[in-house]
Amino acid sequence: MHFKANVHAKLADVVLQGNLKNAKGKFVTRRAEAIKDLDDFDATRDAAAAIRNKVIDNLDLWLECFERKALDTGAKVLWARDGAEVCRLVIEIAKKHGVTKVTKSKSMLSEEAGLNHALEAAGIQPVETDLGEYILQVDNNEPPSHIIAPAVHKSLDEVADLFHKVHGTPRKTDIPALTREAREVLRAHFLSAEMGLSGGNFLVAETGSVALVTNEGNGRMVTTMPKVHVVITGIEKVIPTLEDLSTLMRLLPRSATGQSISNYFSILTGVKKPEEHDGPEHLYFVLVDSGRADVVGGDFHEMLRCIRCGACMNHCPVYQTIGGHAYGWVYPGPMGSVLTPLYAGIENSIDLPHAATLCNQCGIVCPVKIPLPDLLRKLREKQTERGLRPLTERIGLRLWAWVAQQPKLYALGASVGARYLKWLAGDTDRIRLLPAAPEWTLGRDFPAPQGKTFRELYAARRSSTPRA
Amino acid sequence: MRVGLFVTCLVDLMRPRIGFATLKLLETAGCEVIVPDTQTCCGQPAWNSGDAPGAVALAKKTIAEFEGFDYVVSPSGSCGDQIRTEYPGLFADEPEWRDRATALASRTYELTDFLVTVLKVDSVPGDYEGTVTYHDSCSGLRSMGIKEQPRALLAKLKGVSLKEMNGCEECCGFGGTFSVKFGEVSAAIAERKCDNILASGAQAVVGGDLGCLLNIEGKLRRMGDEKTQVLHVAEVLAGRV
C-alpha cells in the first residue's frame, strides 16, 4: 500500500480535488445541523458507547444469544474466520440454491473479502444495487472511496460520461434522469436475481434480527424479493436489544449523512412465514471474524465500538485532502488508519497510523467516542516496538530524545540550529528549501528564526539587569 | 504566586520574543516568573512518534523541573496539553510518578487560559491596532478547552477588532512530525486554512501555538501573500517587549 505515492497522485487530480471540496461542505454542515435536534448529544454518545462496550466486553456471549434467537426465526447462522471463508460459504449457499445472479445491497465485509471477484470466478453474477456501488461496479469494479458514499470521489460529469458509455444511452447530466436510468437497468436484475446479499448495520440479539439503514430502497428489494437472503457482517455488529437499537439509531444517520432518520430503515427478522407474502424463504447470516476476535481485549479494543458512520473521515483534514482511495484498502480516513493495520497487518500499512495530524476532530465527532488519535498513537508505538519504522527515523528520534535529556548539549544544539536556520534564510525572513526537512518546503516556506535562542537572550537579559 | 514558565522548544529556537511576551504578561499580572534553565522539550514529539520510553524520560525530567511551582504556564496549547492531559497516562506502571504527573497536570495552564481563568486579568499591556482573525489550534481547543480565553483577552485591546474566518477550528495541517513526513498533504491542508484567513480580510492571523503559526506563515508567503501578519497571541497581548 504505497500511501505516499497515492497521495501525490490524488493531490494532483484536479477533478478529485473539486469533488472532495464539494463533499466536505455537505457532510460537515448537515451533521452539524442534525445533531442540534438532540437535547443532549454528548449524553447520547455516552449511552451509545456504553451499549457498544457492553457487547464487545462479552462478545462471545452476545453472539451466542443472537445465534440462538436467529435460529429460532428460521435463519441459519454461519461463521467465517476470514474473507476466503466468506467467499466459500456464499458460493456454497448460491450453488445449493441454484443461484446464477446475486443482487447486492452495500456490504463493506464483501469488500474486505473480495466477494464480487470470487462470485464471478464461480460463474455467479453479482449486481451492486446501491447507486454509488453500481456506478463503481460498471466502472471496471473501481473500489469505494468512502464507507457510506462509495462514489463520492466522482463528479456528476464523470458519472454522465460513464452511463453514456456503459448504457449506450444519450449523455445526460440531469441527476434524476441518471438515477432513473440506473433504476431501469437494476429493475430487471431485482426481478431476476435468485439471491440477495446485504450487509448489516446492527444485529439485534434479543430478536435475532438484522437492522439495515439505507437511503435508496435497494436494500428492501435485495432483502425481500429473492428467495434467498444472505447477510454478511462483522461479528462486532451485534447489540443487545431493540431499545439499544433506537439509541444507536439516534446517532447513526445524524453522524453519517446528517439525517434524523434514513429514508429506509428495516428490521428484518427470520424467513417468510406461510401467511406472509414477502421475504426470503432462506435466510443466512455469515458472521465474519477477519481479525476482529484478535482485537477483543487488547490495546485497540475500543475500535470495535465503531458503527461505520463515516463521520471521522468526513471531518478529517487528511481525508478531505486526499480522498479514500489513497488509504489503499477497504476503510479510509481515521477509522481506516486504525482498522487497516489491525485487519490487514501492521507491517502492510506503515504509513497509515502516521497519516494524521492528531487534530482529534475525528474523536470529537465519533458517535461512540472512540479515541481515534490515541489508537493511532498506540499503533505508532507498536510499529516502533516491532522495529517497523525506517532506521533513520528511529535513530533520529532516540538521538533527539537523548539530547533533550542533556540540557547543556540541547542548549548548544538549539543555538547552533537557530544560527544555521538564520544563515539559510540569508537576508530574507524565510527559507525556501530546508535541507534537513525538504518535505516541509515542498509546498510552503519555512519562516526564519530570530537567530538566537530564548535561553541565550534570557540569560543575557538576566546578567545585564540585576534583579532583587 | 510563583509561576514556572515552560518556554517550549519551538519558541526557544524560532521566536524568543514570544517567550519574552509571555514573561511580560505574567509579570505585569503580578506573578513571580521563574524560567528553569535546564528545561528542554515536553516529550510530545517522542510520544506522538511512538517512542514511549523517550516520552517518559522527558516527562520525568520536566516534572522534576517544574513541580516546585504554584503553576506551570506555557505559550502553547499543544505542549500544555502534553503535560496536562498526556503525562498522567504515561505512568500506568509507576504510581509514584503518576501521582507527581497528576499533581503537575492540575497546575499546568496554557497562557491565555491562565490569564483568564486563574489570574482573571482586567487589562493587558498590548497596543495592537487592526483587524485580526483567530486560528484555534487543535490541542488547545479540543483537549484544553481554549476558545473564548484568547478572544476575551484580545477584546481588552481597544485597537483590535476580531473578524472570525470560516473554519477557524479546522486543523491547519501542521501536526508536528506530520508536517515533514507528509509535507504535500500538510501544505495542502494549510492552503485551505490560508484561503480562509485571506478571505477574512484580517490584517493579522493570531494563534496560540507556534507550530501552527510557522506552518501558516510559510504557506501564506509561498502563496504570494506578503502582507498578512502572523502573530502569536502573546505578542499581540503584550505589545513591545
Interface residues (C-beta under 8 A of the other chain):
Chain A: K4 V7 H8 L11 P317 V318 Q320 T321 I322 H354 A355 A356 T357 L358 C359 N360 Q361 G363 I364 R377 L379 R380 E381 K382 Q383 T384 E385 R389 E393 L397 R398 W400 A401 W402 A404 Q405 P407 Y410 A414 G417 A418 L421 D429 R430 A437 P438 E439 W440 T441 L442 G443 R444 D445 F446 P447 P449 Q450 K452 T453 F454 R455 E456 L457 Y458 A459
Chain B: V7 C9 V11 D12 L13 M14 R15 P16 R17 G19 F20 V35 D37 T38 Q39 T40 C41 G43 P45 A46 W47 N48 S49 G50 D51 A52 P53 G54 A55 A57 L58 K61 C138 S139 R142 S143 E170 C171 G173 F174 G175 G176 T177 F178 S179 V180 K181 F182 G183 E184 V185 S186 A187 A188 I189 A190 E191 R192 L214 N215 E217 G218 K219 R221 R222 V230
